[in-house]
Every structure is written in C-alpha cells, then in structure tokens.
Amino acid sequence: MTTPEPRQTRTGVGLLVLACVTIITLDARHGESSSPVDPLRTAVAAVLGPVEDGATAALSPVTSLPGHFQDVGYLRAENARLEAAKATLESQLRAADANRHRDTELNGIAELADTSGYRVVPAQVVALGSAQSFSRTVTIDAGTSSGIQPDLTVINADGLVGRVVAATRTSATVLLIVDGKSTVGGRLGESMELGFLDGDGNVGGDGTLRLSLVDHTVSPSVGDTVLTWGSRNGAPYIPGVPIGEVVHVRSSPAELTETATIDPYVDFSSLDVVAVVTSVSAETANPQAQGEDR
Amino acid sequence: MTAAVRIALITVLIVVTVTLQVSIFSHFSIRGVVPDLALLVVISVALVRGPNYAALVGFAAGLVLDLAPPADHTAGRWALSLVLVGYLTGLVKSDTDTPVLGSLLMVASGAFVGTSVFALTGLVLREPGIDVAAAIEVIPVAVGYDLLMAPLVIALVLLFRRLEPAERW
C-alpha cells in the first residue's frame, strides 16, 4: 500500500534501540549472578533447550559428517601439530621414568574417580556458541531434573571440559575452559606447583590455555601434564582432572610469573558426550566443607 | 492474513532459525563461524516489508539469540545489531528495486553491519574473549558464510511475497 511516515519509522526504531540499550545496561550492570534478565534467560532456555535437543537428535544423520566440511587449513595445522607431538612423544617414550611417574598419577586419578564416589550425569552437547558471539559455550541436554546446577564440573573421557554456568529443568549451559571468561586453578603434574589457567578466548579452532604459576621460581617444562587443583566441596572444579599439556613456555624478565601455553586434552571443536560431576559421596567429602558454597 | 497468524508464523520462523543456527550449523562451522540465519531472516523481512517491521522482527530474533542457550554474553547485544540491520536494510531497499544481485549486496552489507555492531558492543562492554584482532578475523568469514547462505534470503522473499502478494508496507 503506502510507505509509512518517515518520522513514525524513526520513532519505532528509536524505541527499539532504546529497549536494546536498556536490556544491555540492565544485564551488564548486575554482573554474573543477579542480573534482572536472568529469569527471562531461564524461561527462554526452558523452551529452547528441549527444542535444540530435539533438533540435534532429529538431524544427527546430517550433522554426523561434519569433519568433511570443517576447514582444511585447520586440519592441516592440526596434522602438523600432531606430527610434532608424535616426535615429542617418541622422545618422551625414552624418558621412561618420567612417564612411569605420570602413569601412576593418572592411575591414581582413575582410582580416585572410582573410589571417591563422584557421581556423574552423562549428557549430550546439543548446541554450540558461534565464533561471532565471541564466547565458547555449549548447551547440554541435562538440567536440574538430573541434579545439574551451576558451578558443577564438566568432564569427558579426555579431561576437563568446563563448568556449568546456568541450568534449567532439562538443559544447561557449560562455559568451556578455553573461553576468555574462564579461569581454572591448575597443578603441574610433575612438580605439584599451583597456577591459574585462563582461556585464551580464541573463537575458532581448538583454543589453548595460558598457565601462570603462583611460584615464579619454578619453570614448567614442555610436555608436563596439568591437572585441576580443585576447590572446596568440588565446586566449581573437582581436583585431579587432567586439563592439558604444556606445549610452550614463555618467560620474560618483565613478568613476575612464567607463562606457559597449555594444549587442552579435550577437543573442543568436536565435543559430543560429556559428564557432569553432580556430587561427591558423603563419606569422602570433607565434612567441614559441607554446607559451604565454594 | 491476519496479524495474529503473521506473528505466529514469524515466531515459529525465529525459533526454527535460531535452533538451526546453534544446534545444526554449529557442526558445519568454518573456523568456528556459523551462518547468521537469524540475520538472514531479518534481511528477508526487510526486503519484503521495509524498515519498520524488519526492525521489530530484528529485535525479537536478536533477543531470542541473546537469551537462548548456550548464549552467555550480555543480553541485548544481538537485539541491537539486528534492529539496526533490519532498519538499515529496509531503508536502503526502499530506494532501489532489488533483484538477485541487490539482495546479495543487502546480505553482504547486513552481515557486515550485524557482526560488526555485535563485536563493537562487546568491545565497549569489555566482554572477555573479544578484541579487535578476533573481530577482524571473524567478521570477513561471517560475511562470506552469510553470502553462501544468501539463496535462503531469496527463497524467503519469494515465500513472503507468495503468502501476501498484495500487502506492501
């Protein structure tokens, strides 16, 4: 029919922009936990979580052949990296003592998982955040009805995946450890030194972590394993989960702590089934820590 | 077509596109970049119905993108981007009569504006994980991938025109 009054159009879009800015301000000002937008977020997640779940299930034949479509450049780089890793591994094989040490450690972890009574809930990744959103988060198809709540550790067969940041009845959002927002307390496998691992926020590809050690006199060595250090009551991270391996160490006199680059064991671009550690059994949990949040 | 039916259709379209974007196309990402299907829907609406309606649809689609899991950024950022994309596309479109080549141009510029505005708001809010280098890396890939998906826009425009041949804003 007719085109609308230009002024009307401008008023409408002005109002919408104002609404957006209001939402951004409300959400940004109230930090992590108490944003007034959160109820809305939960409501949308309650509806769209199951929809994402259903879509993933229905279209799994299509999505199960993604490897071919992923970019060749990345695969080439990955191949070069694997070649290099192979060479490193070969040299490591010769360092049998160190490996035996690591083996015992890893066995210890496996044993810990068996005996300490961590209860895990398996879940499937049903949605991934895109690079345009500049965040590394995924949706999993299990929520509060399976005992999942924010600040629980998420692992898979390879190692630490991330932590739960939001949960609805049937779905939950997991912040991956490679996200720029993520910080994990880590411990070097060999020297037991403590440090902090920050996600590099790399939006494409696999992502790496930066390790800064608390004790700057210690220097991490390439190939060293990094495990989680753990927090009280296992939230947000349970102790002893393998995170990754030191691939590069950078020391500059200007910095107090040495920074190492960690290649995570988990392949974040092909996450599928993960496990959420929902509880530590009562007899093994520290009684003092009970009732405390972290 | 009544307003209620139209709103219901648009709602379903938004939910479907957002679901496809986060659940299905995330498996076909190029360097982590996924086609902005919601943005393409907003551009299609703008091409058929003009700036006012497209801004409104952009607001709704953006808000769903902001709130649907696994989104973890400050809510309202995609909403703002898509309002601007819808409005600007609608404005430019009403000046030129656009066949296929025109809609390709609209998709390219819309994708550029949308992803740039989203990145800029992230920079202003100092959201972690985003810096100029990351934005420069991601935005061209996003524009390219959106262009690849441009046939979707053309299909949607044809569909909208078929559903409501007489009504033009």
Interface residues (C-beta under 8 A of the other chain):
Chain A: M1 T3 P4 Q8 T9 G12 V13 L16 V17 A19 C20 V21 T22 I23 I24 D27 A28 S35 V37 L40 R41 V44 A45 L48 G49 V51 E52 A55 T56 L59 V62 T63 P66 F69 Q70 D71 Y74 V126 A127 L128 G129 S130 A131 Q132 S133 F134 S135 R136 T137 V138 T139 V165 A166 T168 S171 A172 T173 V174 L175 D179 G180 K181 G199 G201 N202 V203 G204 G205 S269
Chain B: V15 V18 T19 L20 Q21 V22 S23 I24 S26 H27 F28 S29 I30 R31 G32 V33 V34 D36 G50 P51 N52 A55 L56 G58 F59 G62 L63 V64 D66 L67 A68 P69 P70 A71 D72 H73 T74 A75 G76 R77 W78 A79 L80 V83 L84 Y87 S94 T115 F118 A119 T121 G122 L125 E127 P128 G129 I130 D131 A134 A135 E137 V138 V141 A142 E167 R168 W169
